Every structure is written in structure tokens, then in C-alpha cells.
Amino acid sequence: MEDSFEKKRKKDDNDDEIYFRNLRNKENSVHECSKHLIFNKNNWSLLIDWMVVFCYDASFLEDTLFLSFYIILHYYCETDFKKKNVQLNASTAISLASKIREVSDNQLSLKNYICEDDDFTKEDISENEYTMCDTLKWNLEIMTEIDFLSRYGRYCTKTEKTFAMFIIEQTFYNLYLVQTMLPSLRVVCALFLTSKHYKNEKLWTEDLRKESRHSKEDIIKFSKYMNNYLTDRQNEFDKHLNSSSISASYIKYSRLLSSLRYKYIYL
């Protein structure tokens, strides 16, 4: 007979499987709207860069940053883009995300921090929070890449997981990838590229691929696109090493990974 510990372990494994299967089913409908986003790609890149800087300076979790990405993404899928409101909307998205994902008291002083150098007030953010929540029908508990990375990246070292996070974050700058990739597929491709980068076959296996329910064809297709995109960004980084045009995300991960340099991967 199985002992109680073994029975509990099997039940926990089964509960995890059901939870992640439900996440996969939910993400298909939740992220469908991104296909209809109308946004200038340069404006989008600048918006993402500003949000990265803000969350990094505020010492927020990556999950807060990623959730704020999706809140602003879904909001602009439902409303017209107005350039004069973009920073207020981005600040509002971060404020909402921090209330949901931050476990520290960082978010309590967020509005003071946001309004220090900007042209809007704490009251503006509070009013905009209601507008944004109402527009999104109060559906703010959106799954992000963190939800899937915790499961699919379970064989990563800390350095490998950080590198995978770096890859994932870079893709947010690319509007095509934002509109065409589900969070789980973004994680799967990032882990696939990370396994090649670090030459660690245990990090990404066929069993994990089956568990993710993504096809080999899709993984290879998007991994190739991401590989080329990341190589181009690395070349830009090298070219403008002392320039303010370097993305904030590159600077952030250069501090987190001592030898960060993306090299083209032959797939």
C-alpha cells in the first residue's frame, strides 16, 4: 500500500497539472485581443523601455513588470492611443500590477514616487485606475510568463533562469512577437534558446515540450525569429555601448548577468 506521503505527492502533482492545463486554456482567450492592437512600433518600444526603467528603479518584482505590460496591452486593445496620456496610462498599469503582485510595502508609496517628476497627480492616477479597471471589466488577474516559467523552467540554474527572463523581456519590445505569441510559448522558446546557449540538454527536453502542448514546428519557428531578433539587438547594443539609445532592459540584465552577451545560436 502507498503511504500517506506518496498519496499526497501524487495528489499535488495532479493538482499542479490541472492548474497549468487551466492556465493554458485561459491564456488563449485572454490574449486573443492583442492581435487587434494598433500601435506604432517605435512608440511601443519607448513605452516598454520607460516601464522597465520605472519598475527596476522601484525594485519591483519581474512579475509586477510583466503584469503591467499585459494590463497596458489589453487596455490599448480596447481604447484609442493618445500620446499625451501614454505615461499616465503606463504609470496606472504599474500601480495596479503592484497592488496585485507585490508582497512588500513598495506599492504603498508608489503614487508619491510616480508623481515626483511627472505632470500628473496622485488623484489623476486614482481616477485613471478606475477608468482602466472599468475598461478591462475588472479582469486584472492576467497570467504572465512567470506563471509558466516556474513550471517549465524547473531544471534551470539561477543564472539560466535569469538568462531566460532576459530573452522573454526582450520580446516585449517587438510588437510582432507581442501580438503573435502566447506567454507559455514565449517561455518555451526562451528555455529552448537558453538550453542551446548554455549547452544544457537537461534544461529543455521532449517531455517538457509535450507537457507544454506546443508543437515542435511552432517552437522552432518562433525560436528562429527570436534568435535573429536578439542577435540584432545585441549588435545594436555593441554599436551604441555608450549611447542613451541602449534599451533599459539590456542595461538591467548586464548588471544581473556578469557576462551577458547574446550570440547567434545555430538551431
C-alpha positions in Angstrom: 0.0 0.0 0.0 1.1 3.5 -0.7 2.0 5.5 2.3 0.2 8.8 3.0 3.2 10.9 1.8 3.2 9.2 -1.6 -0.5 9.7 -1.9 -0.2 13.4 -1.1 2.7 13.8 -3.6 0.6 12.2 -6.4 -2.4 14.4 -5.5 -0.2 17.6 -5.5 1.2 16.6 -8.9 -2.3 16.0 -10.3 -3.5 19.4 -8.9 -0.5 21.1 -10.5 -1.3 19.5 -13.8 -4.9 20.6 -13.7 -3.8 24.2 -12.6 -1.4 24.6 -15.6 -3.8 23.0 -18.0 -6.4 25.6 -17.0 -3.8 28.3 -17.3 -3.1 27.2 -20.9 -6.8 27.1 -21.8 -7.3 30.6 -20.2 -4.4 32.3 -21.9 -5.8 31.5 -25.4 -8.9 33.6 -24.8 -7.3 36.3 -22.6 -4.5 37.2 -25.1 -6.7 37.0 -28.2 -7.3 40.7 -28.1 -3.6 41.6 -28.7 -3.9 40.6 -32.4 -6.1 43.7 -32.8 -3.7 46.2 -31.2 -3.0 49.3 -33.3 0.2 50.9 -32.1 3.3 52.5 -33.7 6.2 50.1 -33.1 8.6 52.8 -32.1 6.1 54.3 -29.6 5.6 50.8 -28.2 9.3 50.2 -27.7 9.7 53.5 -25.9 6.7 52.7 -23.7 8.2 49.3 -22.7 11.5 50.9 -22.0 10.0 53.5 -19.7 8.1 50.8 -17.8 11.3 48.7 -17.4 13.2 51.6 -16.0 10.5 52.5 -13.6 10.0 49.0 -12.2 13.7 48.5 -11.9 14.3 51.7 -10.1 11.4 51.0 -7.8 12.8 47.4 -7.1 9.6 45.8 -8.2 9.2 42.1 -9.0 9.6 40.9 -12.6 6.0 39.6 -12.2 4.8 43.1 -11.5 6.6 44.4 -14.6 5.1 41.6 -16.8 1.6 42.0 -15.4 1.8 45.8 -16.1 2.8 45.0 -19.7 -0.3 42.9 -20.1 -2.6 45.4 -18.4 -1.4 48.2 -20.7 -1.5 45.9 -23.7 -5.1 44.9 -23.1 -6.1 48.5 -22.3 -4.8 49.8 -25.6 -6.6 46.9 -27.4 -9.9 48.4 -26.1 -9.1 52.2 -26.4 -7.6 54.6 -28.8 -3.9 55.6 -28.4 -3.4 59.2 -27.3 0.2 60.1 -27.0 -0.3 62.7 -24.3 -1.8 60.1 -21.9 0.6 57.3 -22.5 2.8 57.9 -19.4 -0.2 58.3 -17.2 -1.6 55.1 -18.5 1.7 53.2 -18.1 2.0 54.5 -14.6 -1.5 53.4 -13.8 -0.9 49.9 -15.2 2.2 49.6 -13.0 0.3 50.9 -9.9 -2.5 48.3 -10.5 0.0 45.5 -11.1 1.9 46.3 -7.9 -1.2 46.1 -5.8 -1.8 42.6 -7.2 1.7 41.1 -7.3 3.9 43.0 -4.8 4.3 41.2 -1.4 6.3 44.1 0.1 5.1 47.5 1.0 6.7 49.0 -2.1 3.4 49.7 -3.7 2.2 51.8 -0.7 4.4 54.7 -1.7 4.2 54.1 -5.4 1.9 57.1 -6.2 4.3 59.5 -4.4 7.2 58.0 -6.4 5.4 58.2 -9.7 4.3 61.8 -9.3 7.7 63.2 -8.2 8.7 64.4 -11.7 5.6 64.0 -13.8 2.8 66.3 -14.9 0.0 64.4 -13.2 -1.1 63.9 -9.6 -1.9 61.0 -7.3 -5.6 61.9 -7.9 -5.1 61.6 -11.6 -3.7 58.0 -11.1 -6.6 57.1 -8.8 -9.2 58.3 -11.3 -7.3 56.6 -14.1 -7.2 53.3 -12.2 -10.9 53.2 -12.1 -11.2 54.0 -15.8 -8.7 51.3 -16.7 -10.3 48.7 -14.5 -13.7 49.5 -15.9 -12.4 49.3 -19.4 -10.9 45.9 -18.7 -14.1 44.8 -16.9 -12.1 44.4 -13.7 -10.2 41.4 -15.2 -6.7 42.2 -13.9 -5.6 38.7 -12.8 -3.9 38.0 -16.1 -1.4 35.2 -16.3 2.1 36.1 -17.3 5.3 34.3 -18.3 6.3 34.0 -14.6 3.4 31.5 -14.1 4.8 29.2 -16.8 8.5 29.7 -16.1 8.0 28.5 -12.6 6.9 25.1 -14.0 8.7 24.7 -17.3 12.0 26.2 -16.0 12.2 23.9 -13.0 15.5 22.4 -14.2 17.2 25.8 -14.7 20.0 27.1 -12.5 19.5 30.6 -11.2 21.8 32.0 -14.0 20.0 30.1 -16.7 16.6 31.3 -15.4 17.8 34.9 -15.4 19.0 34.5 -19.0 15.6 33.1 -20.0 14.0 36.1 -18.3 16.3 38.3 -20.3 15.1 36.7 -23.5 11.5 37.0 -22.5 11.7 40.6 -21.6 13.4 41.5 -24.9 10.5 40.1 -26.9 8.2 42.7 -25.3 9.9 45.4 -27.4 8.9 43.6 -30.6 5.2 44.3 -31.4 5.0 41.4 -33.8 6.0 38.9 -31.1 3.7 40.6 -28.6 0.8 40.1 -30.9 1.6 36.5 -32.1 3.0 34.7 -29.1 1.2 33.4 -26.0 3.1 33.7 -22.7 3.6 30.0 -22.5 5.1 29.8 -26.0 7.4 32.8 -25.2 8.6 30.9 -22.1 9.1 27.6 -24.0 11.1 29.3 -26.8 13.2 31.2 -24.2 14.0 28.0 -22.4 14.8 26.3 -25.7 17.3 29.1 -26.7 18.7 29.1 -23.2 19.4 25.4 -23.3 21.3 25.9 -26.6 23.2 28.9 -25.2 24.4 27.1 -22.1 24.6 23.7 -23.9 22.4 22.1 -21.2 20.2 19.4 -22.7 18.5 18.7 -19.4 17.1 22.2 -19.3 14.7 21.6 -22.3 13.6 18.1 -23.1 10.9 16.4 -25.3 8.9 15.6 -22.2 8.8 19.2 -21.3 7.8 20.1 -24.8 4.9 17.6 -24.6 3.9 19.0 -21.2 3.8 22.5 -22.7 1.4 21.3 -25.5 3.2 23.4 -28.1 4.3 21.8 -31.4 7.9 21.4 -32.4 7.1 23.4 -35.5 5.9 26.5 -33.6 8.8 26.3 -31.1 11.4 26.2 -33.9 9.6 28.8 -36.0 9.4 31.4 -33.2 12.8 30.5 -31.7 14.4 31.2 -35.0 12.7 34.6 -35.2 13.6 35.4 -31.6 17.2 34.3 -32.2 17.6 36.7 -35.2 15.9 39.5 -33.3 18.0 39.1 -30.2 21.2 38.9 -32.3 20.2 42.2 -34.0 19.6 43.8 -30.6 23.0 42.6 -29.3 24.6 44.2 -32.4 22.8 47.4 -31.6 23.9 47.2 -28.0 27.5 46.8 -29.1 27.3 49.6 -31.6 25.8 52.1 -29.1 27.5 51.0 -25.9 27.9 54.5 -24.6 24.7 55.8 -26.0 21.4 56.7 -24.3 19.6 54.7 -27.1 20.5 51.4 -25.4 17.4 49.8 -24.1 16.9 49.8 -20.3 16.3 46.1 -20.3 19.8 45.4 -21.7 21.4 47.6 -19.1 19.4 45.9 -16.3 20.4 42.4 -17.3 24.0 43.4 -17.9 24.1 44.1 -14.2 22.3 40.8 -13.3 24.4 38.6 -15.6 28.1 39.3 -15.3 28.9 38.0 -18.8 25.8 38.9 -20.7 26.2 38.7 -24.4 23.7 37.1 -26.8 25.4 35.2 -29.5 23.7 33.8 -32.6 22.6 30.3 -32.0 22.7 27.8 -34.8 19.4 25.8 -34.5 
